[in-house]
Amino acid sequence: GESVGLHLPTLSVQEGDNSIINCAYSNSASDYFIWYKQESGKGPQFIIDIRSNMDKRQGQRVTVLLNKTVKHLSLQIAATQPGDSAVYFCAEFGSSSASKIIFGSGTRLSIRP
Amino acid sequence: NAGVTQTPKFRILKIGQSMTLQCTQDMNHNYMYWYRQDPGMGLKLIYYSVGAGITDKGEVPNGYNVSRSTTEDFPLRLELAAPSQTSVYFCAASPTNEKLFFGSGTQLSVL
């Protein structure tokens, strides 16, 4: 899950297994969410998004699940590969204002060979 | 299509120096943003712009200034650099203030 501070939570997964990364968002009025992937030394890269009128959305090897009741978002990565190693974080959008975009601090995903 | 381009990639400043972080985008997106990312923390919004000629403060604007004279460019100015401004800076652009596209970042150290 997300956390604030110097030490990111880390998820270690065997190559080929599925990964599940969690995010607890803060604003019950948030109606749009994005998962980003950030590799070391690079900028965040868009992975997948979901609106609050959906509870599941699938992409290529990735699925995002949204549970509005408990304000929880998850990212599932199927058949995790070495190239999936990165920090993953969610972003919540509470209104049309740019100042209302909230980014989580992220979870580091490491892949065991 | 280069997307969002930031320069420089790395910079070391002495306390009190000033510099401009450059950001340019070739996607013709109206929205542009500057964020800073401190170790283990989420992105913090410094300034943003909803179009040429319009800028607004974000969460942490103190010590920074921006301008948006064209759709393409959104430079971030640091005046009187301080150690607290040591961070990684990301510029982003978006067509609709939803799906943000980020540059590769500028790593700044103030010593």
Contacts between the chains, C-beta under 8 A, distances in Angstrom:
chain1	res1	chain2	res2	distance
A	4	B	40	8.0
A	4	B	41	6.9
A	4	B	42	7.6
A	5	B	40	5.6
A	5	B	41	7.8
A	6	B	39	5.9
A	6	B	40	4.2
A	7	B	40	6.1
A	8	B	40	5.5
A	32	B	98	6.0
A	34	B	98	7.8
A	34	B	99	6.8
A	34	B	100	7.6
A	41	B	104	7.8
A	41	B	105	7.7
A	42	B	104	5.6
A	42	B	105	7.2
A	43	B	4	7.6
A	43	B	90	5.5
A	43	B	92	8.0
A	43	B	102	3.7
A	43	B	103	5.3
A	43	B	104	4.7
A	43	B	105	5.2
A	44	B	43	7.7
A	44	B	90	7.2
A	44	B	100	7.9
A	44	B	102	4.8
A	45	B	102	7.4
A	46	B	99	6.0
A	46	B	100	7.6
A	46	B	101	7.0
A	49	B	98	7.5
A	49	B	99	6.5
A	89	B	42	6.7
A	91	B	100	7.7
A	93	B	97	7.8
A	93	B	98	6.4
A	96	B	97	6.2
A	97	B	97	7.8
A	98	B	31	6.6
A	98	B	33	6.2
A	98	B	45	6.8
A	98	B	48	4.2
A	98	B	50	7.3
A	98	B	56	7.3
A	98	B	58	7.3
A	98	B	97	5.6
A	99	B	45	6.1
A	99	B	48	7.1
A	99	B	56	7.3
A	99	B	58	5.6
A	99	B	59	6.8
A	101	B	45	7.0
A	101	B	97	7.9
A	101	B	100	7.6
A	102	B	42	7.4
A	103	B	35	7.8
A	103	B	42	4.0
A	103	B	43	4.2
A	104	B	42	5.4
A	105	B	40	6.1
A	105	B	41	5.5
A	105	B	42	4.6
A	106	B	42	7.2
